Amino acid sequence: MKLLQVIPSYLPGLRYGGPIASVHGLSRALVERGHRVEVWTTDMDEGQRLAVGEGERREIDGVGVRYFRVQGPPRLRHAPGLRRALAAGVQGFDWVHAHGLFQFPSHWALRAGQSAGVPTALSPRGMLQREAIEARGALRKRVWLRWLETGGLARLTGLHLTAELERERLPELGFPWPEPWLIPNGIRTDLPAAPSLDELDPELLGLLARGEPLLLFLGRLSWKKGLDRLADGLPSWPRGHLLVAGPDEGAGAAFEARLRQRGVRHRVSLLGPVDGRAKAALLAHSDLLLLPSRSENFANVVVEGLAQGLPALVTPEVGAAELLQRWRAGHVLPAERWPAELPRLLADGAALKAAGERGRRMVSAELDWRRLAERFEDAYGGRSRARASAA
């Protein structure tokens, strides 16, 4: 098959986080299975322009990537060259698969594919949940859905969701959704061994030497991640040093102010964005991953942590919670129970280690991208066959 993936931002950009990692992991695995995969994207990372030219093509791990220049507000990813390329070029693909919503690349991809009679799929990446639509910019999102997206969404051939929770939270838009492809995000399990302690910051090495449990939050510093819940709960945890790593998306200052108000700023290390071996070292040498999100369609960081044997404590609003519960690879608790329960969890280090090992086995058994690519392959092929029979 010849497959076109359309995403607002892509490698070498990293600040867009999980969607970039997921699309690349899937695309690379599909290429390894003998398919031709193209990724069309823009030249914008989150708030930064990549050093690429209009229409420039690169190959990354066998995946052909084309970049198009954004004009106007970066948030909307308005790239006229991408719109023209889609209108002229989708006929050569067997599938057009758009990622994300409320930005022009996914809108143009669905419209171009459907106009050309090419099957279209959408991975909303958490943007098509009732709570997410209403939480921030609700009026803008409702207008966008009504005037730009409803027709394209109603004509989807495939809808990819990462968890049952995401399906439960689909909005009512006046038409029946296609039966979703419920396929989680994955990771490569053939990665090198975890980095050594030498790759950690000297401050963190000092914490390890003191025997202080390391509690890790890894992700964007955003309102929906529940950082206020961590600040409010920390005074109730007699042990544990909190590591907070990730790019600031507007919630960092309020979080730090809240820590100071609670008198616990000294128990928190704000590390900023991390990636590559530094990120892997944090995951490998922390004791518990914390994700108190208010809305999370999946949470790639949970899988990344489990691949290193790091168990997680998450809220029920995290899509990966079902996997954690099924494999007993961590704990799923409402945020209001964290202050009382987390000290108990930290007191049983052997149980945490066992949960992490179960998680490592789960990742190998279910979440390697090469296994997940087979499921996407079946979904693409099955829908293509159904379309051909209907014609």
Secondary structure, 3 states (H helix, E strand, C coil): CEEEEECCCCCCCCCCCHHHHHHHHHHHHHHHCCCEEEEEEECEECCEECCCCCCCEEEECCEEEEEECCCCCHHHCCCHHHHHHHHHHHHHCCEEEEECCCCHHHHHHHHHHHHCCCCEEEECCCCCCHHHHHHCCHHHHHHHHHHHHHHHHHCCCEEEECCHHHHHCCCCCCCCCCCCEECCCCECCCCCCCCCHHHCCHHHHHHHHHCCCEEEEECCECHHHCHHHHHHHHHHCCCCEEEEECCECCCHHHHHHHHHHHCCHHHEEEEECCCHHHHHHHHHHCCEEEECCCCECCCHHHHHHHHCCCCEEECCCECCHHHHHHHCCEEECCHHHHHHHHHHHHHCHHHHHHHHHHHHHHHHHHCEHHHHHHHHHHHHHHHHHHHHHHC
